[in-house]
Amino acid sequence: MPESGINGIRPTIRMVAAEAGVSTATVSYVLSGRRGDGGPGVSDVTARKVKDAAVRLGYQPNQAARAIRTGRTNTVILSLTMLSDPWSLAVVEAVQLAARPLGITPLILGDADWAKVLQSHTADAVFVDAASEKDWETLATLAARGHKLVVFDESLEPVGFDVIRSGSRPGCDLAVRHLLRGHRKVACLTAVGPGGFAASQRYRAYTENLEAAGVAVNPEYVAGFERGTAGAYAAATQLLSLPEPPTAIYATSDYAAVSAINAAQRLGFTVGGDIDIIGVGNTVEGEQMSPSLSSVGPVDFFDKVARLLLERAMGPDAGVDRPRVLDFPWQLFVRESAPLRGPGTMN
């Protein structure tokens, strides 16, 4: 929204208070972020009313004054490995929405070189979407220096930084089993990692569940690609152009599944009819596209990650002392691209 707010008038804290039906002290307390959503005497419902009113009016706190008073940068860094991935876009959207009423600006780091950047730059909090055990010492050192880090990883233990866990394997098992309810010609569309197919738990969910169902893995039905939507589209096109194409595709990410849907439609397949397609990640883009994408993923993941990051950004420097682990179980979301089928519809 423009800096001048609605009708060219720069909104004030008094206007936000009137819009929300609360006192200016309540607005100041909530938008200061001293407790994430609220504080003593301020309910979550009231805090949400204040933030919604601030967004509607286009209210922006005085950034310079706040920075001098608090010593904060009023920025958060989002280190995202692949910006075109709907998963990354969903993280950005959730953080932007939550940050706007707080006067915080998300800065996006697209090359995943977060360790180098944080040696010379500071932010009120940092989200890292790709870390592993080899990064533990670097993360611990940065946290000890005062960086507030929220790290997405399935195995790291928090040592001065928060860890977001969302183990994908159980969800991937659900995705493959869902397709096996009505199909035997199930293909796998997957990105090729450093260790090849065998190193990926998402790929192993495919092979092990087919084996458990008594279905042999057809090498022609395994399509690998280098990271990126163009590679996923080309690999899906190759699968669907086979003399005997699969009747279902398990894609190991939502962006690959979206590419498969685009390829299928271009080739004249009816998605959810001629071909069933399921993804991994449960992104907003997949849910809102047509046909809507069946997927597996955690519930309310993006909003909760955004809230944690901004709590760290606006809160006291206590994150180093009280790191948290947030674990998100996965579930199956059945939508139009892969409807529920039974043994009677076996393909």
C-alpha positions in Angstrom: 0.0 0.0 0.0 1.3 3.5 -0.7 3.1 5.3 2.1 0.5 8.0 2.2 -2.2 5.5 3.2 -5.9 5.7 2.2 -7.1 8.8 0.3 -3.6 10.4 0.4 -3.7 10.7 4.2 -0.8 9.2 6.1 -2.5 7.1 8.8 -1.6 7.7 12.5 -1.6 5.5 15.5 -4.8 7.2 16.7 -6.5 6.3 13.4 -5.5 2.7 13.9 -6.8 2.7 17.4 -10.1 4.2 16.3 -10.4 1.6 13.5 -9.7 -1.3 15.9 -11.8 0.1 18.7 -8.9 0.1 21.2 -6.7 2.6 23.0 -3.6 4.1 21.4 -1.5 2.4 24.2 -2.9 -1.0 23.0 -1.9 -0.3 19.4 1.5 0.8 20.5 2.0 -2.3 22.6 0.8 -4.7 19.9 2.7 -3.1 17.0 5.9 -2.8 19.0 6.1 -6.6 18.9 7.1 -6.9 22.5 5.3 -10.3 22.7 4.7 -11.6 19.2 0.8 -11.2 19.1 -0.1 -9.5 22.3 1.0 -9.1 25.9 -0.3 -8.8 29.5 -3.9 -7.7 29.2 -3.9 -7.9 25.4 -5.7 -11.0 24.0 -4.7 -12.6 20.7 -8.1 -11.6 19.3 -7.4 -7.9 20.2 -3.9 -8.1 18.8 -5.2 -9.5 15.6 -7.8 -6.7 15.3 -5.1 -4.1 15.7 -2.9 -5.7 13.1 -5.8 -6.0 10.6 -6.7 -2.4 11.2 -3.1 -1.3 10.6 -3.0 -3.3 7.3 -6.4 -1.9 6.1 -5.3 1.7 6.8 -1.8 1.3 5.4 -0.2 2.3 8.7 3.6 2.2 8.8 5.5 2.9 12.0 8.2 5.5 12.0 11.2 3.3 11.1 14.0 5.7 11.8 12.7 6.6 15.3 12.1 2.9 16.1 15.6 1.9 15.0 17.2 4.6 17.2 15.1 3.7 20.2 15.4 -0.1 19.9 18.7 -0.7 18.1 16.9 -2.9 15.6 17.3 -2.9 11.8 13.5 -3.5 11.2 14.5 -6.1 8.6 14.4 -9.9 8.5 16.4 -12.0 6.0 14.9 -15.0 4.2 17.6 -17.3 2.8 15.7 -19.3 0.1 17.4 -21.9 -2.1 15.0 -21.8 -5.0 12.9 -18.6 -5.4 10.7 -20.0 -8.2 9.6 -22.9 -5.9 6.0 -22.4 -4.7 7.2 -23.4 -1.3 9.7 -20.5 -1.2 7.0 -18.1 -2.5 4.6 -19.2 0.2 7.2 -18.5 2.9 7.8 -15.0 1.4 4.1 -14.3 1.2 3.4 -15.4 4.8 6.3 -13.3 6.2 5.4 -10.2 4.2 1.8 -10.4 5.4 2.8 -10.8 9.1 5.6 -8.3 8.9 3.8 -5.4 7.2 1.8 -4.2 10.3 5.0 -4.4 12.4 6.9 -2.2 10.0 9.5 -4.9 9.3 10.9 -5.4 5.8 11.8 -8.9 4.6 15.0 -9.1 2.6 15.3 -12.1 0.3 18.7 -13.9 -0.1 18.4 -16.0 -3.2 21.8 -17.7 -3.5 21.6 -19.6 -0.1 25.0 -18.2 0.8 23.7 -17.1 4.2 26.8 -17.9 6.1 29.0 -15.5 4.1 26.3 -12.7 4.2 25.8 -12.9 7.9 29.5 -12.4 8.5 29.0 -8.7 7.5 25.3 -8.0 7.6 22.8 -8.0 10.5 19.0 -8.3 10.6 16.5 -8.7 13.4 16.0 -12.4 12.5 17.1 -14.8 9.8 15.2 -17.7 8.2 17.5 -20.4 6.6 15.7 -22.9 4.5 18.7 -25.2 3.6 21.0 -26.3 6.4 22.4 -29.6 7.5 24.7 -31.1 10.1 27.8 -29.8 8.3 26.5 -26.3 9.0 25.9 -26.8 12.7 29.2 -25.2 13.9 28.6 -22.2 11.7 25.0 -21.8 12.9 26.1 -22.1 16.5 28.8 -19.5 16.1 26.5 -17.0 14.4 23.9 -17.5 17.1 26.6 -16.9 19.8 27.4 -13.6 18.1 23.8 -12.5 18.5 22.1 -13.5 15.3 18.5 -14.8 15.8 18.3 -17.8 13.5 15.3 -19.9 12.5 16.6 -22.9 10.6 14.6 -25.4 8.5 16.1 -28.9 8.9 14.8 -32.4 9.7 17.7 -33.4 12.0 19.5 -30.5 13.5 19.3 -29.9 17.2 18.9 -26.3 18.4 22.0 -24.8 20.0 21.3 -21.1 20.3 18.9 -21.1 17.2 15.4 -22.3 16.5 14.8 -25.4 14.4 11.8 -26.0 12.2 11.2 -29.7 11.6 8.9 -31.1 9.1 9.9 -34.6 8.2 8.6 -35.3 4.7 9.0 -39.1 4.6 5.7 -40.0 6.3 3.8 -37.6 4.0 5.6 -39.0 0.9 4.4 -42.4 2.0 0.9 -41.1 2.1 1.2 -39.6 -1.4 2.4 -42.8 -3.1 -0.1 -45.0 -1.3 -2.9 -42.7 -2.3 -2.0 -43.2 -6.0 -1.6 -46.9 -5.5 -5.2 -47.2 -4.5 -6.2 -46.8 -8.1 -3.1 -47.2 -10.2 -0.3 -49.6 -11.0 1.4 -47.4 -13.7 2.8 -44.9 -11.2 5.7 -42.7 -12.3 8.1 -40.6 -10.2 9.2 -37.1 -11.1 12.1 -36.0 -8.9 15.0 -33.6 -8.7 18.4 -35.2 -8.9 20.4 -34.3 -5.7 24.2 -34.6 -5.1 23.8 -38.3 -4.0 21.5 -39.3 -6.8 18.1 -40.9 -6.5 19.0 -43.4 -3.7 20.0 -40.6 -1.3 16.5 -39.0 -1.4 14.0 -40.1 1.2 11.3 -38.8 -1.1 12.4 -41.1 -3.9 12.8 -44.0 -1.6 9.1 -43.5 -0.5 8.3 -44.2 -4.1 10.3 -47.4 -4.6 9.6 -48.9 -1.2 5.9 -48.3 -1.3 5.7 -49.8 -4.8 7.6 -52.8 -3.6 5.3 -53.2 -0.6 2.3 -53.1 -3.0 3.8 -55.8 -5.2 4.4 -53.3 -8.1 7.7 -53.5 -9.9 9.5 -50.2 -10.5 9.6 -49.5 -14.2 12.9 -47.6 -15.0 11.1 -45.7 -17.8 8.7 -44.3 -15.2 11.5 -42.6 -13.2 12.2 -39.2 -14.5 15.0 -37.1 -12.9 15.7 -33.5 -13.6 18.1 -30.7 -12.4 16.4 -28.3 -10.0 14.1 -25.9 -11.8 10.6 -25.7 -13.3 11.9 -26.0 -16.9 13.7 -29.2 -16.1 10.6 -30.6 -14.4 8.4 -29.7 -17.3 10.8 -31.4 -19.8 11.0 -34.5 -17.7 7.2 -34.7 -17.2 6.7 -34.3 -21.0 9.1 -37.2 -21.6 7.1 -39.4 -19.2 3.8 -38.5 -20.8 5.2 -39.1 -24.3 6.1 -42.7 -23.7 4.4 -45.3 -25.9 2.7 -46.5 -22.8 2.6 -43.5 -20.5 1.9 -43.8 -16.7 -1.6 -43.2 -15.4 -0.3 -41.4 -12.3 2.7 -39.2 -11.4 4.2 -38.8 -7.9 6.2 -35.6 -8.0 8.6 -35.1 -5.1 7.8 -31.4 -4.9 4.8 -29.2 -5.6 6.7 -27.1 -8.2 7.5 -30.4 -10.1 3.8 -31.4 -9.8 2.7 -28.0 -11.2 5.1 -28.5 -14.1 3.6 -32.0 -14.7 0.1 -30.6 -14.8 1.1 -28.0 -17.3 2.8 -30.6 -19.5 -0.1 -33.0 -19.3 -2.6 -30.3 -20.3 -0.4 -29.2 -23.2 -0.3 -32.8 -24.4 -4.1 -33.2 -24.2 -4.4 -35.2 -21.0 -7.2 -34.6 -18.6 -5.6 -34.2 -15.2 -7.6 -36.1 -12.6 -9.0 -38.3 -15.3 -6.5 -39.6 -17.8 -3.6 -38.9 -15.5 -3.5 -38.4 -11.7 -0.8 -36.1 -10.3 0.2 -35.5 -6.7 2.9 -33.2 -5.2 4.8 -32.7 -2.0 4.7 -29.5 0.0 1.1 -28.4 0.1 1.7 -24.9 -1.2 -0.8 -22.2 -1.7 -0.1 -22.1 -5.4 -0.9 -25.8 -5.8 -4.1 -25.4 -3.8 -5.4 -22.4 -5.8 -4.5 -23.6 -9.3 -6.9 -25.3 -11.7 -7.2 -28.2 -11.4 -6.3 -27.9 -7.7 -3.2 -30.0 -6.8 -3.4 -33.0 -4.5 -0.4 -32.8 -2.2 1.0 -33.8 1.2 2.4 -31.3 3.7 2.1 -29.8 7.1 -0.9 -27.8 8.3 -0.6 -24.0 8.8 3.2 -24.3 8.2 3.9 -21.0 6.5 1.9 -18.8 8.9 3.4 -20.5 12.0 7.0 -20.1 10.6 6.3 -16.4 9.9 5.0 -15.9 13.4 8.0 -17.6 15.0 10.4 -15.5 12.9 8.8 -12.2 13.8 8.5 -13.1 17.4 12.3 -13.6 17.4 12.7 -10.3 15.4 10.6 -8.2 17.7 11.3 -9.9 21.0 14.1 -9.5 23.5 17.5 -11.2 22.9 16.3 -14.4 24.6 16.3 -16.7 21.6 19.9 -17.7 22.2 19.0 -18.9 25.7 15.7 -20.6 24.8 15.9 -22.1 21.4 12.8 -24.0 20.2 12.0 -26.9 18.0 8.8 -26.7 16.1 7.7 -30.1 14.6 5.0 -30.1 11.9 3.4 -33.5 11.1 2.3 -34.0 7.5 -1.1 -35.0 6.1 -2.7 -35.8 2.8 -4.7 -33.2 1.0 -6.9 -34.8 -1.7 -7.9 -32.3 -4.4 -8.8 -32.4 -8.1 -5.5 -33.5 -9.7 -5.6 -36.9 -7.9 -9.1 -37.7 -6.6 -9.7 -40.6 -4.2 -10.0 -43.8 -6.1 -10.6 -47.4 -5.0 -9.5 -50.8 -6.3 -12.4 -50.9 -8.7 -10.8 -48.0 -10.7 -7.4 -49.6 -11.0 -5.3 -48.4 -13.9 
